[in-house]
């Protein structure tokens, strides 16, 4: 048999991702590629799925085994990628191939012979390439499972077979590449100077008051349109030989994108405005797609202004406070601040915890498993029906998954660097923290999450919380000054000369 020595991008071993539950990323399982029966139209065999944990790996090392045993060598490609070189003795590989050939021949029809009764040599000669390809796929899968179990190999995603070298009667060499979780040796975990941006209570109070203002707005009719006023119009235009007049709703100015028309600023009820509008805009503002207009075509339109309305909001003052049953605005702000203070404090705890993670990543920058991230992002984005938006979502998912992996890997390594035994008091404190963030009592939180409270994942969340609080307690948090905008030098007067 000819030597098979090449890179095989289509060989991807039958393994699956397993990301820590704290990340809560959807996981995807992968079946084997089509087997021999599929290639010869003999029906599909059962799919095998294998789950894998994701711990850290040691540096480069070589495992020596007895003669006639599979030899395995590990080489560290980078912080998150490992190359595994597997050497299968000739006798072992040949026996495996002959066993596969006997099994496969039972389902292969050869002219002049009953199914499964043709001589093996004839079957092998007629289907040499197909038999070899699918034997290699199945056997590499099998041998990697054997090696992974024996040497406790863990990895992200599925292993990628980079190269296979084998000919019948000789040793088989398989090169596999896997991505794995990085090992982080933290430079410093105490006395850190950590930039952060806390949530300011006064700002949150102001945002709350502004939301109340929005809730208490009302519509008034006005004579002249200004920016963002709603304008009811009759739109008259031609499409081919047909004339249309349709009622629609537009907004004066530019703030509402496709629903806005700058020409409406300053108009009055009864005015007729001449303007051009794209077909898709006409169908949008009239809520009538039955006209089947050319979406991108600019239609000359006459707009009869029927009415103009505006949202009017109360001012944030003492009168508004009295309407809200307070004596003054000052008293209202004080009460809102008191009600928001505790939750704001616990939001800032989470902000500080995240700032610790960010600082540790900046100080101990490590690689991320890019193939795994790309695969997960592609899988999540594939659920988006519109292909035009899919690329955008791949980009968004890629960033989200990378950020979650940074947090997960830092916490996994912190739990090793700072082992912490969780006590009942710690659990109770963490529950109170989460309950405050959820606007619940501790009892209501426990009832809502009773299925999770006794799990290892919840215990791990408590550990994470207190490890980060421990680092925060020994660190100094600093509010980074905003960078000053560069001064733009005054333009120099240029002398001009006439030719």
N, C-alpha and C positions, 0 to 999 in steps of 0.2 A: 504494500500500500504506500502511496506517495506521502511524503512528509507534509504535515499540516502545520505551518508556522507562519502566523499572520496575526494582525490585530483584529479582534472580533467585536466590533461595537454592538452587534446584535445579541451577543451573549450577555445576559444580565441574570445573575443567579437568583434562584427562587427564595428570596428573603424579603422582609418588609421593614418599614420604619417603625421605631418605637420612641416617641419623644416623651419626656417627663410630663406627667399630668398637669403640673403647674402651668405649663405653656398652653395647654388646651388647644392645640392645633389639631385639625382633622388629620387622621392617619390614613394612609393608602396602602393596600396590600396588592402585591403583584404576583400573578400566576406565571408559570413557566411559559416559554414560547411554545408554538405548536409542536406536537410530538410527531413521530414517524407516521402514526396512523392518520393524522390530519393531512400530512403531505401526500399520502397515497390514497386519500379518500376512504379510509377505513373506520372513521369515527374517532371522536376525541376521548382521551383518557381523563381520569379524575385529576383535578387541579390540586396541588399541594401548596399550603401557605405556612410559613414559619415566622413566629414572632421573635424579636431579638431585643434584649435590654441594651442600654447605652451608658456604660461606665467609661472611665478613663483608661488609657493604655500606658504601658511602660515604654521606655526608649527602645532603640534598636537592640534586638537580641536574636540569637540563633538557638533553635531547639534541635539537639542531636538525638536521633533515635536509632534503634537497633537496625542492623542490616536487614534488607528486604521489607523495611517499614517505610511508610510515607515520610519524606523529609520536608520540614517546613522552616522557612527563613523569613523573618520580618525585617523590613527596612522602612524607616520613618521618612516619608517624602517631605512632609511639612508638619506643622503643629496639629493638623486635623486629618491628615491623609497618611495611610499606611499601605505599603506594598507587601503582599504576601506571595512568596515564591514556593510553589508546591511541586515536589518531585515524586512521581509515582513510579515504583520499580516496574521494569518491563514485564515481569511475570504477572504481577497484579493487574496491570493495565490490559495485557493480552487476554487473560482469563475473563476479565470484565467484558471485553469486546466480544469474545466468543459466546458468552452467556447472552449478551444483548442480541447478537445475530441469531441465535437459536430461537429466542423469544419473538423477535420481529418476523422471522420467516414464517411463523404460524399464520400470520395474517396477510401474507403477500401471495397473490395469485401469479403463477408462471404458466404460460401457454403449454399445454401438453401434460400438465401435472395437476393432480387435485390440490386444492388450497392447503398450503402448509407441508406438502410432500415433496416439493422440489429439492434437489441437492443444495446444501448450503453454499457450496462453491458457485453454483449457477446464480443463486439469489444474490450473493455478494457481488458477482461480476455485473449483473444487470442493474443493481442499485448502489453501486459503490459510493458515489458522492453523497447521496441522501442518507444511507446507512451511517456513513462516517460522521456527517454533520450532526445527526440526531443522537448518535451514540455519545459524541463529545459533549453535546448540550446536557444530556441526562447524566453522564458520568461525572462531568465537572461539578454539576449540582450535587451529586451524591458524595463525591470525594470532599467537597468543601464542607458539607454538613458534617462529615466524619471528622475533619480537621477542626472545625469550629467547636464541636462538642468536646473533643479531646483536649483542646488548648484554651477553652473558655474564651473564644474570640467574640467580641461584641462590636457592633458598628451601627451607623446610621444608614438608612435607605438600603438599597440592595448592592451587593458587591458587583464590581464591574470587571469582567474578564478582559484583560488587556492583551493577552497573548497565550496561544496554545501551540506547543511543539510536540508532535507525536507521529510515529509511524509504527505500524504493526510489528510487534516483536522487540520494540525498543522502549526506553524510558519515556514517560510523558512528563513534560514540563508545563506547568500552568502558572501564569502570572496574574494575580488578582489585586485589584485596588479597592480599598474601602475608606470611607470617611468615618471619623469618630469624634467623640467629645474631646475638646482640648483640656490639657492639664495646666492649671494656672498656679504659678508660684508667686504669691502676692509679695510685693516689695515692702509694703507697710500697711498695717491694719489699725494702728493707734496714732493719735496726734495728727490726724489729717487736717488739711485746710480745704474745706469743701465749698465750692460755689453753689449757691442755691437761690431760688426765687420764691419766697413764701407767698402764700395767698393772704393779701392784706384785708383784714376784717372790714375796714371802712370802705374799701372798694366794693366788697361784696354787698354791703348794706346799700350802697348807691345803685348797684346793678339790680338789687331787689326792688328798690323804689321805682327805678325806670321800668321794670317789668310790670309793676302795678299801674304805672301811667299808661303803658300799652294796653293793659286789660281794661282800662277805664276810658279809652278813646271812643269817640262817636263821629258819625258822618254828618257833615253839613253841606248844604248846597251853596255854591259860590258863583259869581258872575264871570270872573277872569281866571284862566287856568295858569297855575305855576307848576314848578317841577313836582312830579309824582302825583298830581291831581288825576282823578279818574274821569275820563271823558266818554260819554255815551254818544255814538255817532251812527249815522246811516252812511254806508260805504257804497258808492256807485262806480261801476267799472264794466268793461267789456272783456269777454273771453271768446275769441273767435268772432262769430256773428251774433252771439247772445249777449244781452245786456242784463246786469244784475244790480240789485240794490239790497244790501244786507245790513242788519243792525249788528253793531259790534261794540266792544269795550276796549278802549286804548288808554294809555297813560301819557300825560304831557312830559316831555323831556327825554332823558336817556336812561333813567334808573332801572327800568323794567325790561331791558334788553329788547327782545323781539316784540314785546307788547307796547313799547314806547315809541313816540313820534315827537321829535324835537319841534316840528312845525306847529304843534298844538299849544306851545307855550304862548301865553298872551291872548289866546282866542276867547271868544264870548259865545254864549248860547245864541244860536241862530246863524253863526258864521259858517261859511263854506270854505274849506281848506283844500287846495289842490296839492296832491302829493303822489309819490310812487310807492307801492308796497309789493313785496314779494308774495307770490301765490301762497306759500306756506304760512306767511304772517296773516294773510286775509282769512285763510281757513282756521287759523288758531284763534283770532280775536272774534270771529263770527261763530266759532264752534260748529262749523259746517264743512265737512270734508266731502260731501256728496257732489260738490261742484267739480272735483277732479281738476284743479288748476295746476299749471306748471309751477312746481315748488320754487324754483330759483328765478323764474321770470318776473321782471319788474312791471307791474300793472299800473298805468296811470289811473288815479282814483280821485273822486270828489267826495270830501267828507263833510256831511252836514252835522254840525254840533247841536245835539239835542239837550244835553245837560252836562254840568260839571259838578263834581263832588270832591270833598276833601276830608281826610281824617283829621279831627281836632283833638288834641290831647291836653289834659289839665297841666298846669305848672306844678312843680314840686315845691309847695309852699305851705304856709300855715292853713290856708283854706282847704287845700287838699287833705292835710293831716286831719282837720276837723271832720271832713267827709268820711275819713277812715276811723272816726270816733276816738281821736286823740286831741288833747288840748292844744298842742303845737307841733310843728315839724321836729323840733328838738326832742320833744318827748317821744315822738314816733320813732325817730332814728335810734334813740336810746333803747327802746323796747325791742326793735328789730335786731339791734346789735347784741343785746342780751340773749335773744333766742338763737342767734346764729353762732355765738361765740364758741360753744363747746364743739359743734361739728367742724367749725373752721380750724380749731386747734388740732383735731384728729386728721383733717385733710392735710394739714401742714406736717404731721408726723409721717404720712405717706410720701409727701413731697420730699422730706428729708431722707427717708429711706431710699427713694429712687435716686436722689442726689448722691447718696453713698455708692450705689451701684454704678452710676455714671462716672464718678470719680475713680472707682476701682478699675473700670474699663479703660479710662484715659491713661491711668498710671501703669496698667498692666496689659496693654493692648495685645489682643490675641486674634488669631485667624478664626474665621467662621467656615463651616462646611458649605461652600457655595453651591455644589451640585445638589445637595439636599435642599437647600433653600430654594433654588431654582425649580426643582421638581415640585416641591410643595406649593409654591406660588403658581406654577402652571396648572396644577391639579385644581386648586381653589378657583382660579380664573376660568377654567374650562366650564364651570357651572353657570357662567354668564352667557346668556343666550345671544346677545348682540356681539358679533365678532369685532366690530369697530371699537367697542369699549374694552374688549378682552385684554389688549396690550396695556391699556391704562391700569386695569386691575392687577395684572401681573406685577407691574411696578409697585403698586400700593401694597400688595400682599408680600412682595419681596422685602420691603422695608419693615413691615409689621412683624414678619416671621423672624427677621434678623434681630430686631429689637427684643423680641421675646426670648430668642436663643441667648442673647447676651445676658439677660437677667437670669435665665435658667442655669447657664454654665457658671456664672459667678456664684450663684447661691449653692450649686452642687459642690463647688470647690471650697466655699466658705464653711459649709457644714463639716468638711473634712479638716479644714484648718482650725476651726473653732467648735469642736464638738460640744453639744449642749443637751442636757437632759431636761425634757419638758416636764414641768410640775403642774399640779392641778391649779395652783395660783396663776401660773403663766397662761394656762388655757382660759381661765376665767377672765383675765385681763384682756386677752386677745379677743374674746367673744364680745366684751363690752366695747372695745375699739371698733369692731366690725358692725356691731349693732348701732352705734352712734352714726357711723357713715351711712347706714341703711335707714336711718330715721325710725329705728325700732327700739323697744326695750330689750334687755338681754334675754328675757324669757321668750319674747316673740321671735327673736333671732334664732334661739336654740330650737324652737318649735319648727320654724321655717327650714332649718338646716339639719334637722335631727338625723337624717340619713348619712350626713357627711362627718358629723362630729367625732365619731369613733374611728375614722379611717386613718391610714398612714399618711395620706395626702394632707389631711387637716393637721395632723401632728407636725408634718413637715412645714406647713404654712406658719404654724406657731413658732417653730424653730427659726425659720427665716426672719420673722418679725423681730424676735428678740436678739438674734445675732446682729441684725442691722441697727437695732436700738443701742446695742452694746458698742458698736463702732461709732455711732453718732455721739454717744455720751462722752467719748474720749477725744472727739474731734471739734474743730472750730468751723462753724458755718459762716461764710462771708457772702454778702450780696454784691455781686459783680457790678461795677460801675458801667453804665452803658458807654460804648465807645463813641467818642466825639466824632462828629462828621467832619471830614477833611475840609479845610477852608479852600474856597475857590478863589484864586487870585483874580483881581480885577483885570478885565480885558484890557490889553494894551492897545493904545490908539495906533492904528495902522495908517501910515502915510501912503497915499495913492498918487500916482502920476499919470497924466494923460499922455498917451502916445501921440 
